[in-house]
Amino acid sequence: MTTIFIKIPKSKPYTDNAVAPPQLYEGGELYEFDDQVPAELAAAQRIIAARAGYDISNLVAQANPVLVGAGSVTAPAIAAASDTGTGVFFPSAGSLAVALAGALALTFAPDATATFEGDVILGATQKLGIGTTPTVDIDVLTSGNAAMKFKSTFAGGTAQVTFDTSGNGSVGRLAFAKDGVSAGGVGYTHGTGTDQSLGFNVAGGSDKMTLYGNTRLALGYYSAPEATLHAGGGAIFETSTPILTLRATSATSTSRLYFGDPAADLRGALFYAHSDDSLALWTAGAVAVTIASNKKVTLEGGLNAANLPTSATGLDPGDIWKDGSGFLRAA
């Protein structure tokens, strides 16, 4: 049974205040009470329908709520007369759900959490704000905790976030801003081959580091790197600024720069031992030359003097030359 509020139209006035209003039975006629319901008939404001399913589209708001049954997903408590499978029902205390054509579409939990069973599509001009009034398509305000999280249980490496642009030369960019002012970002420039690039921007301006489709990496303001690693091309690399620094973990450890090939990672190398401030040059996987902290040089394989000058003519003081007997001399 369904409890509803209705009023008698003026065409069917209820004038006898001493007589209770008519009861509604199966198949009976629904009456409407006029706005001016006598005080004696206050209790008659709730009329019990003999069965559910009456058209209550013309109900007038009353001080007391309209009470309906809980309903179900296939038979909503409040539904359209022309489509009884579409409407609202109440699956549990404090919750509300919407059914469309007999299928669950939306559920509101007691904590106001909304669960959509289908896609959520905003209009082309609409915006989504989470914790704030949106000024862009999706605007999220957070107090410091993670604002967004993407997690995939698929091990195949499917992209969780995609920036889709149109045409060569277009840029998909992830920007970082402070107080509404852009401070940096990551941008992917689309192209047809090696002109594709991934750029990293810090402190505004041009990208500070760019990886190109030909696997070349440019450090600084440089758009066409000439080597696998190209550093330079802008004011950030002045002559007094180191291009590459290998920093050891302690004053007794060793900084290493390796030169490898498919057969071995260590074919050649530069080792700087911080424990004694010596620099070693490796070739063929072994030490070839060592320069000690006192600047003395140790040659592991001897000195090939075949190409040394054979006279001191034109040499600077201290230059090495080889005399006719094969002895080394200093100019």
HELIX and SHEET records of a PDB file:
HELIX    1   1 ALA A   39  GLN A   45  5                                   7    
SHEET    1   A 2 THR A   2  ILE A   4  0                                        
SHEET    2   A 2 ILE A  47  ALA A  49 -1                                        
SHEET    1   B 5 ILE A  78  ALA A  80  0                                        
SHEET    2   B 5 ASP A  83  PHE A  89 -1                                        
SHEET    3   B 5 LEU A  96  LEU A 100 -1                                        
SHEET    4   B 5 ALA A 103  PHE A 108 -1                                        
SHEET    5   B 5 ALA A 114  PHE A 116 -1                                        
SHEET    1   C 2 LEU A 128  ILE A 130  0                                        
SHEET    2   C 2 ILE A 138  VAL A 140  1                                        
SHEET    1   D 6 VAL A 171  LYS A 178  0                                        
SHEET    2   D 6 VAL A 181  THR A 189 -1                                        
SHEET    3   D 6 SER A 197  VAL A 202 -1                                        
SHEET    4   D 6 MET A 209  TYR A 212 -1                                        
SHEET    5   D 6 LEU A 217  LEU A 219 -1                                        
SHEET    6   D 6 LEU A 229  ALA A 231  1                                        
SHEET    1   E 5 THR A 254  ASP A 261  0                                        
SHEET    2   E 5 ALA A 264  ALA A 273 -1                                        
SHEET    3   E 5 SER A 278  THR A 283 -1                                        
SHEET    4   E 5 ALA A 286  ILE A 291 -1                                        
SHEET    5   E 5 VAL A 297  LEU A 299 -1                                        
SHEET    1   F 2 ILE A 320  LYS A 322  0                                        
SHEET    2   F 2 LEU A 328  ALA A 330 -1                                        
END                                                                             
